[in-house]
Amino acid sequence: MLKSRTKAISIEQTPLFRPSGNPLAGLVITIDPGHGGHSHASGYAGSARGVKSLVSEEHLNLLVAGQLRQYLQEAGAKVCLTHTGDEKVVPGASSRDQELGARTQKAIDTASHLFLSFHHNWSDRPSAHGVFLLIRPEPSSIELAFADILREEIEKQVPHAERFDHWKHEHPLVTGSPVPSAVVEFGFLSNESFDEWVSQIGTHKAEALGAYNAILRMWQEHRTELEDTRARLFPSAPPVSFAPVSVPYLSTLAKQVWPLESVPTSEAEVNWIIETYKARALNDRTLFWMDVQVSKSDSSWVLSGSVNYSHIRSGCELLLSALSVEPIDNQIRLLPDTTKLGDKVFGICKIPLAMTWGEPCEGVEVQSQLLLGERLHLLDVSDDGLFLLAQGQDGYVGWVSSDAVLRLNLTELGAWAHAERAVIVQEMMVDDLRLPMGACLPILGFEGDGAALRLPRGFRATDDLNEVMVEAEAIMELPRNAEPGRMAVQNAMSLMTTPYVFGGRSSLGTDCSGMTGLSYQALGDCLSRDARQQIVAGQLVGTSWHIQDLKPGDLLYFTDLLGRVTHTGMSIGGYRYIHSSYPEVQISSLDPADELYIETNAKRFCFAKRPYLD
């Protein structure tokens, strides 16, 4: 097992259910989370509440529907949700008939095989405890079969004490469309036992699993009847086609950067393609270093230069191959180049201020400025040894004078990465040593009204000692023990098992950046909305080759095969992280020896940023 220098916060992770294969390919289904919007819109009756928990029925309905959608889509079905948030389908002061009619209309508009509405019941009889099905007064044989299967499969997953006959009634949700329909009441919120069970975090997954198993059985046992019914009801609807979910971003990008039918043939054309890829595909060119050139030999196209992330190295080759620029001899160096740097691939800025440049030469394409004490990830060294290619805490990559850097190995870095630190809040001079505002240094101790700070090297102004005394009012102690990050993790933990909903950022459904953003927003910190935006902020604390120092609350970023940031999660310490990914908010790991390890994510991991300074 990999050795981490931080301990993971303990969070239980139950095994996740994931459909195998595409057993529902060809199915079209409309799912209706019952109720919604009653608390903030007029003209609509409220839903039931738990007798003791006061949990809202509409909240539970949305959770079950969101979870089920993930299961069904992963199994190959086409799914329509009548609504995905806590709102009505028809806005404004619409009537009950208008609202329910709009929901069943979606099953017609999508030419669905099935329509299913989710609810949680209430009874004046407190002992009522069981699954309850509503179907039309004169149900077809297919609807009766559907109701029977739903009851059987849901009862296997949901606690119940009695079995109810199906209720046949002229309810708009089952008579509003000719599509085979059913309303499921998973249980009675008026029953204390069921209320206690259903109000626990994650139990909606059991309800969703029961519904999934019922739909799967229905498709396996009655597919011919369902397809015949759909063809009769919607004769003009096209056949349901199925294709595995994929993102054809490679071919799309290839056409964008080279829209011509002809194959690129000159070095100038191919180098232009590489530069266009750099401009269009890379999420942020300050974080992702790419210095790639293409030349043509007698037998192949030769890629040379350097990158700091493996997916960029392979992405260049993938893009050119998609444009039939072949064969390719990929000689791009992957940084850090340990053959040149050895094991000292980290550093500390050891002088008050140091500029970084676009080339290993002073005065060429200024990049950024390093401050005293700043931690660095080193990537390369110039052939003459005078410059180091360094990635600072702000993520910027640039060449800095070797004389400005105290080089460290991983063990030596730990003394800086895990030290209690202070930031200089106002620029000061100690004799002729400048301590710049914003510089962060380890605290060695306090004495009277002053504090002793560690320096990366001794200066004449400090009698060549590696420490300096400053007034306590000139510094601000930074958070200890990753406290802000730990609080953010606690917020994220409250979203465990929440269904993945693209664009969501609440306990009813969230996507990856919605989860990380909401976890920090609850602390009063505002992150950008998307992962590709969030990665720009914060201090760099981890890379694909350095994950030993991740702390709780650090944000992890993952890319697609072309190096574009497409996913984010939050470290819980060590190598485990919490993230929202199909089908729900869950815990995964970057450690191959961990049972929660996800290999595809580990290969896609690129950087980790800490949203606060420490």
SULDAHU-V935054 format. One record per residue. N is the residue number from 0. RES is the residue in three letters. SS is DSSP state (~ for helix, > for strand, _ for the rest). PHI is phi in radians with two decimals (none if undefined). Layout:
<<N & RES & SS & PHI> <N & RES & SS & PHI>>
This chain:
<<0 & MET & _ & none> <1 & LEU & _ & -1.08> <2 & LYS & _ & -1.71> <3 & SER & _ & -1.81> <4 & ARG & _ & -1.75> <5 & THR & _ & -2.33> <6 & LYS & _ & -1.77> <7 & ALA & _ & -1.26> <8 & ILE & _ & -1.16> <9 & SER & _ & -1.33> <10 & ILE & _ & -2.38> <11 & GLU & _ & -1.33> <12 & GLN & _ & -2.23> <13 & THR & _ & -1.37> <14 & PRO & _ & -0.98> <15 & LEU & _ & -1.53> <16 & PHE & _ & -1.43> <17 & ARG & _ & -2.32> <18 & PRO & _ & -1.00> <19 & SER & _ & -1.80> <20 & GLY & _ & 1.29> <21 & ASN & _ & -2.26> <22 & PRO & _ & -1.19> <23 & LEU & _ & -1.88> <24 & ALA & _ & -1.01> <25 & GLY & _ & 1.79> <26 & LEU & _ & -1.47> <27 & VAL & > & -2.08> <28 & ILE & > & -2.41> <29 & THR & > & -1.88> <30 & ILE & > & -1.96> <31 & ASP & > & -2.03> <32 & PRO & > & -1.30> <33 & GLY & _ & -1.08> <34 & HIS & _ & 1.16> <35 & GLY & _ & 2.07> <36 & GLY & _ & 1.45> <37 & HIS & _ & -1.21> <38 & SER & _ & -1.44> <39 & HIS & _ & -2.43> <40 & ALA & _ & -2.50> <41 & SER & _ & -1.47> <42 & GLY & _ & 1.42> <43 & TYR & _ & -2.51> <44 & ALA & _ & -1.29> <45 & GLY & _ & -1.31> <46 & SER & _ & -1.84> <47 & ALA & _ & -1.26> <48 & ARG & > & -2.24> <49 & GLY & _ & -1.05> <50 & VAL & _ & -1.07> <51 & LYS & _ & -2.04> <52 & SER & _ & -1.26> <53 & LEU & _ & 1.11> <54 & VAL & _ & -1.06> <55 & SER & > & -1.48> <56 & GLU & ~ & -1.00> <57 & GLU & ~ & -1.10> <58 & HIS & ~ & -1.12> <59 & LEU & ~ & -1.11> <60 & ASN & ~ & -1.05> <61 & LEU & ~ & -1.18> <62 & LEU & ~ & -1.07> <63 & VAL & ~ & -1.11> <64 & ALA & ~ & -1.12> <65 & GLY & ~ & -1.11> <66 & GLN & ~ & -1.15> <67 & LEU & ~ & -1.09> <68 & ARG & ~ & -1.00> <69 & GLN & ~ & -1.09> <70 & TYR & ~ & -1.07> <71 & LEU & ~ & -1.15> <72 & GLN & ~ & -1.13> <73 & GLU & ~ & -1.16> <74 & ALA & _ & -1.52> <75 & GLY & _ & 1.81> <76 & ALA & _ & -1.39> <77 & LYS & > & -1.71> <78 & VAL & > & -2.11> <79 & CYS & > & -2.03> <80 & LEU & > & -1.67> <81 & THR & _ & -1.12> <82 & HIS & _ & -2.78> <83 & THR & _ & -2.02> <84 & GLY & _ & -2.29> <85 & ASP & _ & -1.42> <86 & GLU & _ & -2.64> <87 & LYS & _ & -1.34> <88 & VAL & _ & -1.34> <89 & VAL & _ & -1.75> <90 & PRO & _ & -1.26> <91 & GLY & _ & 1.41> <92 & ALA & _ & -1.49> <93 & SER & _ & -1.35> <94 & SER & _ & -1.41> <95 & ARG & ~ & -1.05> <96 & ASP & ~ & -1.09> <97 & GLN & ~ & -1.11> <98 & GLU & ~ & -1.14> <99 & LEU & ~ & -1.19> <100 & GLY & ~ & -1.12> <101 & ALA & ~ & -1.16> <102 & ARG & ~ & -1.26> <103 & THR & ~ & -1.21> <104 & GLN & ~ & -1.12> <105 & LYS & ~ & -1.13> <106 & ALA & ~ & -1.18> <107 & ILE & ~ & -1.27> <108 & ASP & ~ & -1.06> <109 & THR & _ & -1.66> <110 & ALA & _ & 0.87> <111 & SER & _ & -1.30> <112 & HIS & _ & -1.32> <113 & LEU & > & -2.47> <114 & PHE & > & -2.23> <115 & LEU & > & -2.41> <116 & SER & > & -1.97> <117 & PHE & > & -1.78> <118 & HIS & > & -2.57> <119 & HIS & > & -2.27> <120 & ASN & > & -1.55> <121 & TRP & _ & -2.54> <122 & SER & _ & -2.47> <123 & ASP & _ & -1.26> <124 & ARG & _ & -1.67> <125 & PRO & _ & -1.02> <126 & SER & _ & -1.41> <127 & ALA & _ & -1.00> <128 & HIS & _ & -2.68> <129 & GLY & _ & 3.09> <130 & VAL & _ & -1.42> <131 & PHE & > & -2.26> <132 & LEU & > & -2.01> <133 & LEU & > & -2.00> <134 & ILE & > & -2.38> <135 & ARG & _ & -1.20> <136 & PRO & _ & -1.01> <137 & GLU & _ & -2.10> <138 & PRO & _ & -1.25> <139 & SER & _ & -1.32> <140 & SER & ~ & -1.09> <141 & ILE & ~ & -1.20> <142 & GLU & ~ & -1.25> <143 & LEU & ~ & -1.11> <144 & ALA & ~ & -1.09> <145 & PHE & ~ & -1.09> <146 & ALA & ~ & -1.10> <147 & ASP & ~ & -1.09> <148 & ILE & ~ & -1.16> <149 & LEU & ~ & -1.02> <150 & ARG & ~ & -1.07> <151 & GLU & ~ & -1.10> <152 & GLU & ~ & -1.29> <153 & ILE & ~ & -1.23> <154 & GLU & ~ & -1.09> <155 & LYS & ~ & -1.22> <156 & GLN & ~ & -1.92> <157 & VAL & _ & -2.01> <158 & PRO & _ & -1.11> <159 & HIS & _ & -2.78> <160 & ALA & _ & -2.12> <161 & GLU & _ & -2.61> <162 & ARG & _ & -1.98> <163 & PHE & _ & -1.83> <164 & ASP & _ & -1.18> <165 & HIS & _ & -1.14> <166 & TRP & > & -1.60> <167 & LYS & > & -1.72> <168 & HIS & _ & -2.68> <169 & GLU & _ & -1.38> <170 & HIS & _ & -1.49> <171 & PRO & ~ & -0.99> <172 & LEU & ~ & -1.26> <173 & VAL & ~ & -1.92> <174 & THR & ~ & -1.94> <175 & GLY & _ & -1.33> <176 & SER & _ & -2.56> <177 & PRO & _ & -1.37> <178 & VAL & _ & -1.16> <179 & PRO & > & -0.90> <180 & SER & > & -2.32> <181 & ALA & > & -2.75> <182 & VAL & > & -1.92> <183 & VAL & > & -1.86> <184 & GLU & > & -1.83> <185 & PHE & > & -1.21> <186 & GLY & > & 3.05> <187 & PHE & > & -1.85> <188 & LEU & _ & -1.21> <189 & SER & _ & -1.39> <190 & ASN & _ & -1.64> <191 & GLU & ~ & -1.06> <192 & SER & ~ & -1.15> <193 & PHE & ~ & -1.14> <194 & ASP & ~ & -1.04> <195 & GLU & ~ & -1.09> <196 & TRP & ~ & -1.26> <197 & VAL & ~ & -1.26> <198 & SER & _ & -1.47> <199 & GLN & _ & -1.34> <200 & ILE & _ & -1.05> <201 & GLY & _ & 1.68> <202 & THR & _ & -1.25> <203 & HIS & ~ & -1.06> <204 & LYS & ~ & -1.14> <205 & ALA & ~ & -1.16> <206 & GLU & ~ & -1.12> <207 & ALA & ~ & -1.12> <208 & LEU & ~ & -1.16> <209 & GLY & ~ & -1.07> <210 & ALA & ~ & -1.15> <211 & TYR & ~ & -1.09> <212 & ASN & ~ & -1.06> <213 & ALA & ~ & -1.18> <214 & ILE & ~ & -1.14> <215 & LEU & ~ & -1.08> <216 & ARG & ~ & -1.05> <217 & MET & ~ & -1.05> <218 & TRP & ~ & -1.21> <219 & GLN & ~ & -1.26> <220 & GLU & ~ & -1.63> <221 & HIS & ~ & -2.33> <222 & ARG & ~ & -1.05> <223 & THR & ~ & -1.04> <224 & GLU & ~ & -1.13> <225 & LEU & ~ & -1.14> <226 & GLU & ~ & -1.21> <227 & ASP & ~ & -1.14> <228 & THR & ~ & -1.12> <229 & ARG & ~ & -1.10> <230 & ALA & ~ & -1.12> <231 & ARG & ~ & -1.26> <232 & LEU & ~ & -1.28> <233 & PHE & _ & -2.27> <234 & PRO & _ & -1.09> <235 & SER & _ & -1.58> <236 & ALA & _ & -1.23> <237 & PRO & _ & -1.20> <238 & PRO & _ & -1.01> <239 & VAL & _ & -1.40> <240 & SER & _ & -1.63> <241 & PHE & _ & -2.30> <242 & ALA & _ & -2.48> <243 & PRO & _ & -0.94> <244 & VAL & _ & -1.09> <245 & SER & _ & -2.60> <246 & VAL & _ & -2.08> <247 & PRO & _ & -1.35> <248 & TYR & ~ & -1.22> <249 & LEU & ~ & -1.17> <250 & SER & ~ & -1.16> <251 & THR & ~ & -1.12> <252 & LEU & ~ & -1.12> <253 & ALA & ~ & -1.04> <254 & LYS & ~ & -1.21> <255 & GLN & ~ & -1.22> <256 & VAL & ~ & -1.45> <257 & TRP & _ & -2.49> <258 & PRO & _ & -1.32> <259 & LEU & _ & -1.33> <260 & GLU & _ & -1.31> <261 & SER & _ & -1.29> <262 & VAL & _ & -1.48> <263 & PRO & _ & -1.01> <264 & THR & _ & -2.17> <265 & SER & _ & -1.83> <266 & GLU & ~ & -1.07> <267 & ALA & ~ & -1.10> <268 & GLU & ~ & -1.14> <269 & VAL & ~ & -1.22> <270 & ASN & ~ & -1.15> <271 & TRP & ~ & -1.12> <272 & ILE & ~ & -1.10> <273 & ILE & ~ & -1.09> <274 & GLU & ~ & -1.17> <275 & THR & ~ & -1.19> <276 & TYR & ~ & -1.02> <277 & LYS & ~ & -1.05> <278 & ALA & ~ & -1.31> <279 & ARG & ~ & -1.66> <280 & ALA & ~ & -1.63> <281 & LEU & _ & -1.21> <282 & ASN & _ & -1.12> <283 & ASP & _ & -2.62> <284 & ARG & _ & -1.40> <285 & THR & _ & -1.48> <286 & LEU & _ & -1.49> <287 & PHE & _ & -1.66> <288 & TRP & _ & -1.49> <289 & MET & > & -2.52> <290 & ASP & > & -2.23> <291 & VAL & > & -2.12> <292 & GLN & > & -2.22> <293 & VAL & > & -2.17> <294 & SER & > & -2.30> <295 & LYS & > & -1.98> <296 & SER & _ & -1.72> <297 & ASP & _ & -1.14> <298 & SER & _ & -2.04> <299 & SER & _ & -2.84> <300 & TRP & > & -1.60> <301 & VAL & > & -1.82> <302 & LEU & > & -1.68> <303 & SER & > & -2.33> <304 & GLY & > & 1.96> <305 & SER & > & -2.65> <306 & VAL & > & -2.46> <307 & ASN & _ & -1.91> <308 & TYR & _ & -2.62> <309 & SER & ~ & -1.08> <310 & HIS & ~ & -1.18> <311 & ILE & ~ & -1.26> <312 & ARG & ~ & -1.03> <313 & SER & ~ & -1.31> <314 & GLY & ~ & -1.10> <315 & CYS & ~ & -1.04> <316 & GLU & ~ & -1.20> <317 & LEU & ~ & -1.05> <318 & LEU & ~ & -1.13> <319 & LEU & ~ & -1.15> <320 & SER & ~ & -1.11> <321 & ALA & ~ & -1.12> <322 & LEU & _ & -1.74> <323 & SER & _ & 1.12> <324 & VAL & _ & -1.54> <325 & GLU & _ & -2.56> <326 & PRO & _ & -1.30> <327 & ILE & > & -2.10> <328 & ASP & > & -1.91> <329 & ASN & > & -1.52> <330 & GLN & _ & -1.94> <331 & ILE & _ & -1.13> <332 & ARG & > & -1.37> <333 & LEU & > & -1.69> <334 & LEU & _ & -1.61> <335 & PRO & _ & -1.31> <336 & ASP & _ & -1.56> <337 & THR & ~ & -1.26> <338 & THR & ~ & -1.17> <339 & LYS & ~ & -1.77> <340 & LEU & ~ & -1.58> <341 & GLY & _ & 1.26> <342 & ASP & _ & -1.59> <343 & LYS & _ & -1.57> <344 & VAL & _ & -1.77> <345 & PHE & > & -2.24> <346 & GLY & > & -2.82> <347 & ILE & > & -2.27> <348 & CYS & > & -1.19> <349 & LYS & _ & -1.82> <350 & ILE & _ & -2.11> <351 & PRO & _ & -0.97> <352 & LEU & > & -2.51> <353 & ALA & > & -2.53> <354 & MET & > & -1.43> <355 & THR & > & -2.04> <356 & TRP & > & -2.23> <357 & GLY & _ & -1.31> <358 & GLU & _ & -2.38> <359 & PRO & _ & -1.29> <360 & CYS & _ & -2.81> <361 & GLU & _ & -1.10> <362 & GLY & _ & 1.52> <363 & VAL & _ & -1.94> <364 & GLU & _ & 0.92> <365 & VAL & > & -1.01> <366 & GLN & > & -1.88> <367 & SER & > & -2.80> <368 & GLN & > & -2.33> <369 & LEU & > & -1.63> <370 & LEU & > & -1.89> <371 & LEU & _ & -0.88> <372 & GLY & _ & 1.51> <373 & GLU & _ & -1.17> <374 & ARG & > & -1.43> <375 & LEU & > & -2.22> <376 & HIS & > & -1.77> <377 & LEU & > & -1.58> <378 & LEU & > & -2.01> <379 & ASP & > & -2.78> <380 & VAL & > & -2.36> <381 & SER & _ & -1.14> <382 & ASP & _ & -1.03> <383 & ASP & _ & -1.53> <384 & GLY & _ & 1.35> <385 & LEU & _ & -1.50> <386 & PHE & > & -2.32> <387 & LEU & > & -2.04> <388 & LEU & > & -1.50> <389 & ALA & > & -2.19> <390 & GLN & > & -1.93> <391 & GLY & _ & -1.40> <392 & GLN & _ & -1.15> <393 & ASP & _ & -1.41> <394 & GLY & _ & 1.66> <395 & TYR & _ & -1.14> <396 & VAL & > & -1.89> <397 & GLY & > & -2.89> <398 & TRP & > & -1.53> <399 & VAL & > & -2.23> <400 & SER & > & -1.02> <401 & SER & ~ & -1.03> <402 & ASP & ~ & -1.16> <403 & ALA & ~ & -1.60> <404 & VAL & > & -2.14> <405 & LEU & > & -1.59> <406 & ARG & > & -1.45> <407 & LEU & > & -2.38> <408 & ASN & _ & -1.63> <409 & LEU & ~ & -1.07> <410 & THR & ~ & -1.11> <411 & GLU & ~ & -1.16> <412 & LEU & ~ & -1.09> <413 & GLY & ~ & -0.99> <414 & ALA & ~ & -1.13> <415 & TRP & ~ & -1.71> <416 & ALA & ~ & -1.21> <417 & HIS & _ & -2.04> <418 & ALA & _ & -1.43> <419 & GLU & _ & -1.24> <420 & ARG & > & -2.26> <421 & ALA & > & -2.34> <422 & VAL & > & -1.91> <423 & ILE & > & -1.28> <424 & VAL & _ & -1.64> <425 & GLN & _ & -2.57> <426 & GLU & _ & -1.05> <427 & MET & > & -2.54> <428 & MET & > & -2.03> <429 & VAL & > & -1.94> <430 & ASP & _ & 1.02> <431 & ASP & _ & -1.93> <432 & LEU & > & -1.61> <433 & ARG & > & -1.47> <434 & LEU & > & -1.89> <435 & PRO & _ & -1.26> <436 & MET & _ & -1.01> <437 & GLY & _ & 1.70> <438 & ALA & _ & -1.18> <439 & CYS & > & -2.02> <440 & LEU & > & -2.37> <441 & PRO & > & -1.13> <442 & ILE & > & -1.57> <443 & LEU & > & -1.58> <444 & GLY & > & 2.83> <445 & PHE & > & -2.06> <446 & GLU & > & -2.51> <447 & GLY & _ & 1.10> <448 & ASP & _ & -1.67> <449 & GLY & > & -2.15> <450 & ALA & > & -2.32> <451 & ALA & > & -1.68> <452 & LEU & > & -1.97> <453 & ARG & > & -1.40> <454 & LEU & _ & -1.96> <455 & PRO & _ & -1.22> <456 & ARG & _ & -2.74> <457 & GLY & _ & -1.47> <458 & PHE & _ & -2.20> <459 & ARG & ~ & -0.99> <460 & ALA & ~ & -1.19> <461 & THR & ~ & -2.02> <462 & ASP & _ & 0.99> <463 & ASP & _ & 1.10> <464 & LEU & _ & -1.51> <465 & ASN & _ & -1.54> <466 & GLU & > & -2.73> <467 & VAL & > & -2.54> <468 & MET & > & -1.67> <469 & VAL & > & -2.32> <470 & GLU & > & -1.21> <471 & ALA & ~ & -1.06> <472 & GLU & ~ & -1.26> <473 & ALA & ~ & -1.54> <474 & ILE & > & -2.24> <475 & MET & > & -2.27> <476 & GLU & > & -1.17> <477 & LEU & _ & -1.57> <478 & PRO & _ & -0.93> <479 & ARG & _ & -1.68> <480 & ASN & _ & 0.97> <481 & ALA & _ & 0.93> <482 & GLU & ~ & -1.01> <483 & PRO & ~ & -1.05> <484 & GLY & ~ & -1.14> <485 & ARG & ~ & -1.12> <486 & MET & ~ & -1.17> <487 & ALA & ~ & -1.13> <488 & VAL & ~ & -1.11> <489 & GLN & ~ & -1.04> <490 & ASN & ~ & -1.13> <491 & ALA & ~ & -1.13> <492 & MET & ~ & -1.08> <493 & SER & _ & -1.19> <494 & LEU & _ & -1.73> <495 & MET & _ & -0.91> <496 & THR & _ & 1.28> <497 & THR & _ & -1.08> <498 & PRO & > & -1.05> <499 & TYR & > & -1.25> <500 & VAL & _ & -2.32> <501 & PHE & _ & -1.05> <502 & GLY & _ & 1.55> <503 & GLY & _ & -1.39> <504 & ARG & > & -2.68> <505 & SER & > & -2.67> <506 & SER & _ & -1.24> <507 & LEU & _ & -1.57> <508 & GLY & > & 2.78> <509 & THR & > & -2.60> <510 & ASP & _ & -1.72> <511 & CYS & ~ & -1.14> <512 & SER & ~ & -1.29> <513 & GLY & ~ & -1.12> <514 & MET & ~ & -1.16> <515 & THR & ~ & -1.15> <516 & GLY & ~ & -1.14> <517 & LEU & ~ & -1.16> <518 & SER & ~ & -1.11> <519 & TYR & ~ & -1.49> <520 & GLN & ~ & -1.10> <521 & ALA & _ & -1.16> <522 & LEU & _ & -1.70> <523 & GLY & _ & 1.64> <524 & ASP & _ & -1.84> <525 & CYS & _ & -1.93> <526 & LEU & _ & -1.70> <527 & SER & _ & -1.13> <528 & ARG & _ & -1.25> <529 & ASP & _ & -1.74> <530 & ALA & ~ & -1.02> <531 & ARG & ~ & -1.17> <532 & GLN & ~ & -1.59> <533 & GLN & ~ & -1.09> <534 & ILE & _ & -1.14> <535 & VAL & _ & -1.24> <536 & ALA & _ & -1.60> <537 & GLY & _ & 1.59> <538 & GLN & > & -1.78> <539 & LEU & > & -1.20> <540 & VAL & > & -2.27> <541 & GLY & > & -2.71> <542 & THR & > & -2.35> <543 & SER & _ & -1.10> <544 & TRP & _ & -1.94> <545 & HIS & > & -2.49> <546 & ILE & _ & -2.19> <547 & GLN & _ & -1.29> <548 & ASP & _ & -1.95> <549 & LEU & _ & -1.19> <550 & LYS & _ & -2.03> <551 & PRO & _ & -0.95> <552 & GLY & _ & 1.68> <553 & ASP & _ & -1.12> <554 & LEU & > & -1.67> <555 & LEU & > & -1.75> <556 & TYR & > & -2.20> <557 & PHE & > & -2.28> <558 & THR & > & -2.08> <559 & ASP & _ & -1.53> <560 & LEU & _ & -1.19> <561 & LEU & _ & -1.75> <562 & GLY & _ & 1.54> <563 & ARG & _ & -1.62> <564 & VAL & > & -1.20> <565 & THR & > & -2.26> <566 & HIS & > & -2.68> <567 & THR & > & -2.50> <568 & GLY & > & -2.60> <569 & MET & > & -2.24> <570 & SER & > & -1.12> <571 & ILE & _ & -1.86> <572 & GLY & _ & 1.75> <573 & GLY & _ & 1.10> <574 & TYR & _ & -1.88> <575 & ARG & > & -1.61> <576 & TYR & > & -2.55> <577 & ILE & > & -1.83> <578 & HIS & > & -2.73> <579 & SER & > & -1.74> <580 & SER & > & -2.57> <581 & TYR & _ & -0.76> <582 & PRO & _ & -1.75> <583 & GLU & > & -2.84> <584 & VAL & > & -1.20> <585 & GLN & > & -2.62> <586 & ILE & > & -1.85> <587 & SER & > & -2.36> <588 & SER & > & -2.48> <589 & LEU & _ & -1.68> <590 & ASP & _ & -1.64> <591 & PRO & _ & -1.02> <592 & ALA & _ & -1.50> <593 & ASP & _ & -1.54> <594 & GLU & _ & -1.12> <595 & LEU & _ & -1.69> <596 & TYR & > & -1.14> <597 & ILE & _ & -2.06> <598 & GLU & ~ & -1.07> <599 & THR & ~ & -1.09> <600 & ASN & ~ & -1.20> <601 & ALA & ~ & -1.06> <602 & LYS & ~ & -1.28> <603 & ARG & ~ & -1.59> <604 & PHE & > & -1.14> <605 & CYS & > & -2.09> <606 & PHE & > & -2.49> <607 & ALA & > & -2.23> <608 & LYS & > & -2.13> <609 & ARG & > & -1.81> <610 & PRO & _ & -1.22> <611 & TYR & _ & -2.23> <612 & LEU & _ & -1.57> <613 & ASP & _ & -2.54>>
